């Protein structure tokens, strides 16, 4: 195994050559899931004015201390409007949630604490002449002060944040309609193999459908990239070279192929890449996924993933995904869970990513293999909750051993 490059060394070398993509300004409407390129600071206070937290009546708290108190109603303040004059002693102004509290008022009485009720959506309902306040109100009761949510100059969202719905809403509340984000990495995805058939065509003897092209393109999209999927070509140097040149014309940030990088007679991808660019290294101390190639073509990082579908998925997750993350301005370290093995496991001494089902017992995750660990059994990835990592040099793992696991789906608490 000494001729195989370690997983950690390979990742370190790859990431050292990757730089984040430049930033771009986009509409807030299109910003969900994008990575913020710079920290956003508040330019306004929220709320920008003292506002009512309830539907009710703006009053002077001193006028309510001898509750019940009868106050003269002098104005109506819907949300979005302001009072035309200050509130004076002995007066009240009907006010809706979110409306500006008038000058002179220092409390809002909820309508439930008065003898006045109104009907929702009754635009013709007359303003009462007076209202009885049943409870004494303390100063600032039911008033949202200026800047309660955020104040001018406050740090709102850090650069490097992947924008969620609540982040989008916060930016909109500040009046920010464009944001600066890192570009999404574009990833060209190609498949090679005489055995591959388009999923739109019937299968003939000896043929299989091109699942890898769809799997890898979906992984690119799932991790925030733009997938450029190309139709598969046969295992001839001329066809593969022609496809690579076509792909490069699309100016991708990353080029990923599946198949054609092993030691078979028809594994021609490696030779074509060496003709057009360079292979930096080949063969990784990894299971599944040993025949992985990495290099450059016209300055574009190239990953030659194995053709077996599980190997292709695992090597994408371990090597390509961190590159996409760095290009997108994200941290490349992925969180790992811990799980206890529920059975004895074996390995061949390479770092192994075993497909496992996870269950939680007394707050602790327990891992059971999905059954076959064949690199061609894509169904094992459909079943799996995570990839249990057996370190290099371990050929036997007894039940009850705690190991790290890369989660493939969110697990219930």
Residue pairs with C-beta under 8 A, 6 or more apart in sequence:
1 285
1 349
1 350
1 392
3 283
4 283
4 284
4 285
4 286
4 290
4 350
5 281
5 283
5 284
5 285
6 284
6 285
6 351
6 392
7 284
7 285
7 286
7 318
7 351
7 392
10 281
10 284
10 294
10 319
11 318
11 319
11 322
13 280
13 281
14 294
14 301
14 319
14 322
14 323
15 322
15 323
15 326
15 332
17 301
18 301
18 323
18 326
18 327
19 326
19 327
20 182
20 326
20 327
20 328
20 329
21 182
21 183
21 184
21 185
21 253
21 327
21 328
21 329
22 182
22 183
23 37
23 38
23 180
23 181
23 182
23 183
24 180
24 181
24 182
24 183
25 178
25 179
25 180
25 181
26 34
26 178
26 179
26 181
27 177
27 178
28 168
28 171
28 172
28 176
28 177
28 178
28 179
31 163
31 168
31 171
31 179
31 181
32 163
32 164
32 165
32 168
33 162
33 163
33 224
34 162
34 163
34 179
34 181
34 182
34 184
34 224
35 160
35 161
35 162
35 163
35 181
35 182
35 224
35 328
35 329
35 330
36 157
36 158
36 159
36 160
36 161
36 162
36 163
36 167
36 179
36 180
36 181
37 159
37 180
37 181
37 182
37 329
38 159
38 180
39 155
39 156
39 157
39 158
39 159
40 155
40 156
40 157
40 171
40 174
40 176
40 179
41 153
41 154
41 155
41 156
42 150
42 151
42 152
42 153
42 154
42 156
42 174
43 152
43 174
43 175
44 152
44 174
44 175
45 146
45 147
45 150
45 151
45 152
46 147
46 148
46 149
46 150
46 173
46 174
47 144
47 145
47 146
47 147
47 148
47 149
48 146
49 100
49 101
49 146
50 100
50 101
50 143
50 144
50 145
50 146
51 98
51 99
51 100
51 101
51 143
51 144
52 58
52 77
52 95
52 96
52 97
52 98
52 99
52 101
52 108
52 142
52 143
52 144
53 97
53 108
53 142
53 143
53 144
54 97
54 108
54 110
54 111
54 142
55 95
55 96
55 97
55 110
55 111
56 94
56 95
56 108
56 109
56 110
56 111
56 112
56 113
56 114
56 142
57 71
57 73
57 92
57 93
57 94
57 95
57 108
57 109
57 111
57 114
57 116
57 131
57 133
58 77
58 83
58 87
58 92
58 93
58 94
58 95
58 101
58 102
58 105
58 107
58 108
59 71
59 87
59 91
59 92
59 105
59 107
59 108
59 109
59 133
59 137
60 87
60 89
60 91
60 104
60 105
60 106
60 107
61 106
61 107
61 136
61 137
61 138
61 139
61 141
62 89
63 69
63 71
63 89
63 90
63 133
64 71
64 107
64 109
64 133
64 135
64 136
64 137
65 136
66 136
67 133
67 134
67 135
67 136
68 132
68 133
68 134
69 132
69 133
70 130
70 131
70 132
70 133
71 90
71 91
71 92
71 130
71 131
71 132
71 133
72 90
72 91
72 92
72 129
72 130
73 91
73 92
73 93
73 94
73 127
73 128
73 129
73 130
73 131
74 87
74 91
74 92
74 93
75 83
75 84
75 85
75 93
75 94
75 102
75 127
76 93
76 94
76 127
77 83
77 93
77 94
77 95
77 96
77 99
77 100
77 102
78 96
78 99
79 96
79 97
79 98
79 99
80 98
80 99
81 99
81 100
82 100
82 102
83 93
83 100
83 102
83 103
85 102
86 102
86 103
86 104
87 93
87 102
87 103
87 104
87 105
88 104
92 109
92 131
92 133
93 102
93 105
94 116
94 118
94 127
94 128
94 131
95 101
95 102
95 108
101 108
101 143
106 139
106 140
106 143
107 137
107 138
107 139
107 140
107 141
107 142
107 143
108 137
108 141
108 142
108 143
109 133
109 135
109 137
109 141
109 142
110 142
111 117
111 118
113 133
113 134
113 135
114 131
114 132
114 133
114 134
115 131
115 132
115 134
116 128
116 131
116 132
118 125
119 125
149 173
150 156
150 174
156 170
156 171
156 174
157 163
157 167
157 170
157 171
159 329
160 329
160 330
160 331
161 167
162 224
162 330
163 171
163 179
163 181
171 179
182 327
182 328
182 329
183 327
183 328
184 224
184 225
184 226
184 328
185 224
185 225
185 226
185 253
185 254
185 323
185 324
185 327
185 328
186 225
186 226
186 227
186 228
186 250
186 251
186 252
186 253
186 254
187 217
187 220
187 225
187 226
187 227
187 228
187 252
187 253
187 254
187 255
187 256
187 320
187 324
188 228
188 230
188 247
188 250
188 252
188 254
188 255
188 256
189 213
189 216
189 217
189 220
189 227
189 228
189 229
189 230
189 256
189 257
189 258
190 213
190 229
190 230
190 232
190 233
190 243
190 244
190 247
190 255
190 256
190 257
190 258
191 210
191 212
191 213
191 230
191 232
191 233
191 257
191 258
191 259
192 232
192 233
192 234
192 235
192 240
192 243
192 257
192 258
192 259
192 260
192 268
192 269
193 210
193 232
193 234
193 235
193 259
193 260
193 307
194 234
194 235
194 266
195 206
195 207
195 208
196 207
196 208
196 209
196 210
196 232
197 203
197 204
197 207
197 208
197 209
197 210
198 209
198 210
198 231
198 232
199 209
199 210
199 214
203 209
210 232
211 309
211 378
212 258
212 259
212 305
212 307
212 309
212 312
213 229
213 230
213 231
213 232
213 258
214 229
215 309
215 312
215 313
215 378
216 227
216 256
216 258
216 305
216 312
216 313
216 316
217 227
217 229
218 227
219 313
219 316
219 317
219 320
219 321
220 226
220 227
220 256
220 324
221 227
223 321
223 324
223 325
224 324
224 328
225 254
225 324
225 328
228 247
228 250
228 252
230 243
230 246
230 247
233 239
233 240
233 242
233 243
235 259
235 260
235 266
235 267
235 268
236 268
237 268
237 271
237 272
240 260
240 268
240 269
240 272
241 272
241 275
241 276
244 255
244 272
244 273
244 276
244 297
245 276
247 255
248 255
248 297
248 298
248 300
252 300
253 300
253 301
253 327
254 300
254 301
254 302
254 303
254 320
254 323
254 324
254 327
255 297
255 300
255 301
255 302
255 303
256 302
256 303
256 305
256 316
256 320
257 269
257 302
257 303
257 304
257 305
258 305
258 306
258 307
258 312
259 267
259 269
259 305
259 306
259 307
260 266
260 267
260 268
260 269
260 270
260 304
260 307
261 267
261 269
261 270
261 282
261 291
261 292
261 293
261 304
261 305
261 306
262 291
262 306
262 307
263 291
269 293
269 304
270 279
270 282
270 293
270 304
273 279
273 293
273 295
273 297
273 302
273 304
274 295
276 297
276 298
277 295
277 296
277 297
277 298
277 302
278 295
278 296
279 293
279 294
279 295
279 304
280 294
280 295
280 296
281 293
281 294
281 295
282 291
282 292
282 293
282 294
282 304
283 290
283 291
283 292
284 290
284 292
284 315
285 350
285 351
285 392
286 292
286 314
286 315
286 318
286 350
286 351
286 352
286 353
287 347
287 348
287 350
287 351
287 352
287 353
288 306
288 308
288 310
288 311
288 314
288 353
288 373
288 375
289 305
289 306
289 311
289 312
289 314
289 315
289 318
289 353
289 375
290 306
290 350
291 306
291 311
292 303
292 304
292 305
292 306
292 315
292 319
293 302
293 303
293 304
294 301
294 302
294 303
294 304
294 319
295 301
295 302
295 304
296 302
301 323
303 315
303 316
303 319
303 320
305 311
305 312
305 315
305 316
305 320
306 312
306 315
306 375
308 375
308 376
309 375
309 376
309 378
309 381
310 355
310 374
310 375
310 376
310 377
310 378
310 380
310 381
311 375
313 378
313 381
314 353
314 387
317 387
317 406
318 353
321 334
322 332
322 334
325 331
325 332
326 332
334 406
336 389
336 404
336 405
336 406
337 358
337 365
337 386
337 404
337 405
337 407
338 365
338 402
338 403
338 404
338 405
339 356
339 358
339 365
339 366
339 367
339 386
339 388
339 402
339 403
339 404
339 405
340 364
340 365
340 366
340 367
340 400
340 401
340 402
341 366
341 367
341 388
341 397
341 398
341 399
341 400
341 401
341 402
341 403
342 366
342 367
342 368
342 399
343 368
343 369
343 399
344 396
344 397
344 398
344 399
345 354
345 369
345 388
345 390
345 396
345 397
346 395
346 396
346 397
347 354
347 390
347 394
347 395
347 396
347 397
348 395
349 392
349 393
349 394
349 395
350 392
351 389
351 390
351 391
351 392
352 389
352 390
353 387
353 388
353 389
353 390
353 406
354 367
354 369
354 373
354 387
354 388
354 389
354 390
355 369
355 370
355 373
355 380
355 381
355 383
355 384
355 387
355 388
356 367
356 368
356 369
356 370
356 384
356 385
356 386
356 387
356 388
356 405
357 367
357 368
357 369
357 370
357 383
357 384
357 385
358 365
358 366
358 367
358 385
358 386
358 405
358 407
358 411
359 365
359 366
359 368
360 366
360 411
360 412
360 413
365 405
365 411
367 386
367 388
367 403
367 405
369 388
370 380
370 383
370 384
371 380
371 383
372 380
373 380
374 380
381 408
384 408
385 407
385 408
385 409
385 411
386 405
386 406
386 407
386 408
386 409
387 405
387 406
387 408
388 403
388 404
388 405
389 403
389 404
389 405
389 406
390 397
390 403
391 403
397 403
